[in-house]
Amino acid sequence: MNDAGFHRQESETEKGLYKYQEDAVKSGFRNNGFNALDTMLRFIESHIDVFELFKSSPNYTLRRKSIIPDTLTFDAIFDINGSRLVFLKLCRFIAQVEDFEIGALLGAKLYNLVKSEIVKDSPDARILALIPHIQRLLAYLAVSRASFQLGMNVTDKGLFFESQETTLLNSSVQKHLTDQQYFLLATKCEKTGNDYLELLRSFLMANRSDYPLYVSSGSSPFIRSNNGKTTTWL
């Protein structure tokens, strides 16, 4: 790289980058930049009392309301290579799983209590003990939902899946979605997520005295997860 741009060295001469090399350089800078944003955010959040304007900003308050609030937490459960870009893409799927699967399992009262406690500076210890169990199933089920849409482009000519291939002219090609691309990752992540869901259910039942709201809401057959059931409530 010099003042004339990016080049590749060939013997005594310099030539312009191939398209795939150019794309790799751009992608590298973009990912490094977004990852640096995560480092900056972690610094700000660890000194949040100093940054009052950020503490009251919509970005901060919105992410605090999520059970998985940041890239680091998600990456510790499901490897996304520490990418903030990937995490931002997954945020809407995290919200969907919270609203549907988590809400159905916990019941409205306990779910609302969890959501109200996580935004506090000192959440209830029983809720803090519950959060890791929720986060694990939340991450896998979010990836399961996302695998149907990440990389998908909706156009007037139909659905296409964008993938990367190294070619001389262009490293980005469009292919029609295949059944394997649709279901392979989604199925595996869904199974893992549901396994964690059952572990969460067992944890709640084993500690029912600590979570009376779950026990009372669980007394109704209509407040439940329909996964693995022979009947479905509509």
C-alpha positions as CSV (number, residue, x, y, z in Angstrom):
1,M,0.0,0.0,0.0
2,N,1.3,3.4,-0.9
3,D,-0.1,6.9,-1.8
4,A,-1.2,5.4,-5.2
5,G,-3.3,2.7,-3.5
6,F,-3.0,-1.1,-3.1
7,H,-0.7,-3.2,-5.4
8,R,0.6,-6.7,-5.8
9,Q,4.3,-7.1,-6.4
10,E,5.4,-9.0,-9.5
11,S,9.2,-9.2,-9.8
12,E,10.3,-5.6,-10.4
13,T,6.9,-4.2,-11.2
14,E,3.7,-3.4,-9.2
15,K,0.3,-4.3,-10.6
16,G,-3.2,-3.6,-9.4
17,L,-4.9,-6.1,-7.1
18,Y,-7.1,-8.9,-8.4
19,K,-10.7,-8.5,-7.6
20,Y,-10.6,-11.2,-4.9
21,Q,-7.5,-9.5,-3.3
22,E,-9.3,-6.1,-3.3
23,D,-12.3,-7.6,-1.7
24,A,-10.2,-9.4,1.0
25,V,-8.4,-6.1,1.8
26,K,-11.7,-4.2,2.1
27,S,-13.3,-7.0,4.2
28,G,-10.2,-7.1,6.5
29,F,-10.3,-3.4,7.2
30,R,-14.1,-3.4,7.7
31,N,-14.0,-6.3,10.2
32,N,-11.0,-4.9,12.1
33,G,-12.8,-1.5,12.3
34,F,-16.0,-3.1,13.7
35,N,-14.0,-5.3,16.1
36,A,-12.2,-2.2,17.4
37,L,-15.6,-0.7,18.0
38,D,-16.4,-3.6,20.3
39,T,-13.1,-2.9,22.2
40,M,-14.1,0.7,22.5
41,L,-17.6,-0.1,23.7
42,R,-16.3,-2.5,26.3
43,F,-14.0,0.3,27.6
44,I,-16.9,2.7,27.8
45,E,-19.3,0.2,29.5
46,S,-16.6,-0.6,32.1
47,H,-16.4,3.1,32.9
48,I,-20.1,3.9,32.2
49,D,-20.5,6.4,35.1
50,V,-17.9,8.6,33.4
51,F,-19.8,8.6,30.0
52,E,-23.2,9.9,31.1
53,L,-24.3,10.8,27.5
54,F,-23.7,7.3,26.3
55,K,-25.4,5.8,29.4
56,S,-28.6,7.6,28.4
57,S,-28.3,6.9,24.6
58,P,-30.7,4.6,22.8
59,N,-27.9,2.3,21.7
60,Y,-26.8,1.5,25.2
61,T,-30.3,1.1,26.7
62,L,-31.5,-1.0,23.8
63,R,-28.6,-3.5,24.0
64,R,-28.9,-3.7,27.9
65,K,-32.4,-5.0,27.4
66,S,-31.2,-7.9,25.4
67,I,-30.3,-11.1,27.2
68,I,-27.2,-11.4,25.0
69,P,-26.0,-7.8,25.1
70,D,-22.8,-7.9,23.1
71,T,-20.5,-9.7,20.7
72,L,-18.2,-11.1,23.4
73,T,-21.1,-12.8,25.2
74,F,-22.4,-14.3,22.0
75,D,-18.9,-15.4,20.8
76,A,-18.3,-17.2,24.1
77,I,-21.2,-19.5,23.3
78,F,-21.2,-19.8,19.5
79,D,-18.0,-18.9,17.6
80,I,-18.5,-16.0,15.3
81,N,-14.8,-15.1,15.3
82,G,-15.5,-12.1,17.5
83,S,-17.2,-10.3,14.6
84,R,-19.3,-7.3,15.6
85,L,-20.7,-7.3,12.0
86,V,-22.0,-10.8,12.4
87,F,-23.4,-10.0,15.9
88,L,-25.3,-7.0,14.5
89,K,-26.8,-9.2,11.8
90,L,-27.9,-11.7,14.5
91,C,-29.5,-9.1,16.8
92,R,-33.0,-9.3,15.2
93,F,-33.0,-13.1,15.4
94,I,-31.9,-12.9,19.1
95,A,-35.0,-10.7,19.7
96,Q,-37.3,-13.1,17.9
97,V,-36.1,-16.1,20.1
98,E,-36.5,-14.0,23.2
99,D,-40.1,-13.1,22.2
100,F,-41.2,-16.6,21.2
101,E,-39.2,-19.4,22.7
102,I,-37.9,-17.8,25.8
103,G,-41.2,-16.0,26.6
104,A,-43.1,-19.3,26.0
105,L,-40.9,-21.3,28.3
106,L,-40.6,-18.8,31.2
107,G,-44.1,-17.6,31.2
108,A,-45.0,-13.9,31.0
109,K,-44.4,-13.0,34.7
110,L,-40.9,-14.6,35.0
111,Y,-39.9,-13.4,31.5
112,N,-40.9,-9.8,32.3
113,L,-39.0,-10.1,35.6
114,V,-35.8,-11.2,33.8
115,K,-36.1,-8.4,31.3
116,S,-36.6,-5.8,34.0
117,E,-33.7,-7.1,36.2
118,I,-31.0,-7.3,33.5
119,V,-31.1,-3.5,32.9
120,K,-30.3,-2.9,36.6
121,D,-26.8,-2.1,37.9
122,S,-27.3,-4.9,40.5
123,P,-29.7,-7.5,39.3
124,D,-31.3,-10.1,41.6
125,A,-28.8,-13.0,42.2
126,R,-31.4,-15.6,41.2
127,I,-31.9,-13.9,37.9
128,L,-28.1,-13.7,37.3
129,A,-28.0,-17.4,38.0
130,L,-30.7,-18.0,35.4
131,I,-29.2,-15.8,32.6
132,P,-26.3,-18.2,31.5
133,H,-28.8,-21.0,30.9
134,I,-31.0,-18.7,28.8
135,Q,-28.1,-17.3,26.8
136,R,-26.9,-20.7,25.6
137,L,-30.2,-21.8,24.1
138,L,-30.8,-18.2,22.9
139,A,-27.5,-18.2,20.9
140,Y,-28.1,-21.5,19.1
141,L,-31.7,-20.9,18.3
142,A,-30.9,-17.4,16.9
143,V,-28.3,-19.0,14.6
144,S,-30.9,-21.6,13.6
145,R,-33.3,-18.8,12.6
146,A,-30.6,-16.7,11.0
147,S,-29.3,-19.5,8.8
148,F,-32.4,-19.2,6.6
149,Q,-31.7,-15.5,5.9
150,L,-28.0,-14.6,6.4
151,G,-26.4,-14.4,2.9
152,M,-29.8,-14.3,1.3
153,N,-30.7,-11.6,-1.2
154,V,-34.3,-11.0,-2.2
155,T,-34.6,-9.7,-5.7
156,D,-37.3,-9.3,-8.4
157,K,-35.8,-12.5,-9.9
158,G,-36.1,-14.6,-6.8
159,L,-33.9,-15.7,-3.9
160,F,-30.2,-15.9,-4.2
161,F,-27.4,-16.9,-1.8
162,E,-24.2,-14.9,-2.0
163,S,-20.9,-16.9,-1.5
164,Q,-17.2,-16.1,-2.1
165,E,-15.1,-17.8,-4.7
166,T,-11.6,-16.9,-5.8
167,T,-11.7,-15.9,-9.5
168,L,-9.6,-13.6,-11.7
169,L,-12.5,-11.3,-12.5
170,N,-14.9,-11.4,-9.5
171,S,-14.8,-13.1,-6.2
172,S,-18.5,-12.7,-5.5
173,V,-21.0,-15.0,-7.2
174,Q,-24.7,-15.6,-6.8
175,K,-26.2,-19.0,-6.5
176,H,-29.7,-20.3,-5.9
177,L,-30.3,-21.5,-2.4
178,T,-30.0,-25.3,-1.9
179,D,-31.9,-27.4,0.5
180,Q,-28.6,-28.3,2.2
181,Q,-27.6,-24.7,2.7
182,Y,-31.1,-24.0,4.1
183,F,-31.3,-26.9,6.6
184,L,-27.9,-28.3,7.6
185,L,-26.7,-25.6,10.0
186,A,-30.2,-24.7,11.0
187,T,-31.1,-28.2,12.0
188,K,-27.9,-28.7,14.0
189,C,-28.3,-25.4,15.9
190,E,-32.0,-25.9,16.5
191,K,-31.3,-29.3,18.1
192,T,-28.5,-27.9,20.3
193,G,-30.7,-25.0,21.2
194,N,-33.6,-27.3,22.2
195,D,-31.3,-29.4,24.2
196,Y,-30.2,-26.3,26.2
197,L,-33.9,-25.4,26.5
198,E,-34.6,-28.7,28.2
199,L,-31.6,-28.1,30.5
200,L,-33.1,-24.7,31.4
201,R,-36.4,-26.3,32.1
202,S,-34.7,-28.9,34.4
203,F,-32.8,-26.1,36.2
204,L,-36.0,-24.2,36.9
205,M,-37.8,-27.3,38.2
206,A,-34.9,-28.2,40.4
207,N,-34.9,-24.7,41.8
208,R,-38.6,-24.0,41.9
209,S,-38.4,-22.4,45.3
210,D,-36.2,-19.7,43.8
211,Y,-38.5,-19.1,40.8
212,P,-42.1,-19.2,42.1
213,L,-43.2,-17.2,39.1
214,Y,-42.2,-20.0,36.8
215,V,-44.0,-22.6,38.8
216,S,-47.3,-20.6,38.9
217,S,-47.2,-19.8,35.2
218,G,-46.3,-23.4,34.4
219,S,-49.6,-24.5,36.0
220,S,-51.3,-23.5,32.8
221,P,-50.9,-25.9,29.9
222,F,-51.3,-23.0,27.5
223,I,-48.1,-21.3,28.6
224,R,-45.4,-23.6,27.3
225,S,-43.0,-24.3,24.5
226,N,-44.6,-26.5,21.8
227,N,-41.3,-28.1,20.8
228,G,-41.4,-31.9,20.8
229,K,-45.1,-31.9,21.8
230,T,-47.7,-34.1,20.1
231,T,-50.2,-31.3,20.4
232,T,-49.9,-27.6,19.6
233,W,-51.8,-24.7,21.2
234,L,-52.9,-22.1,18.6
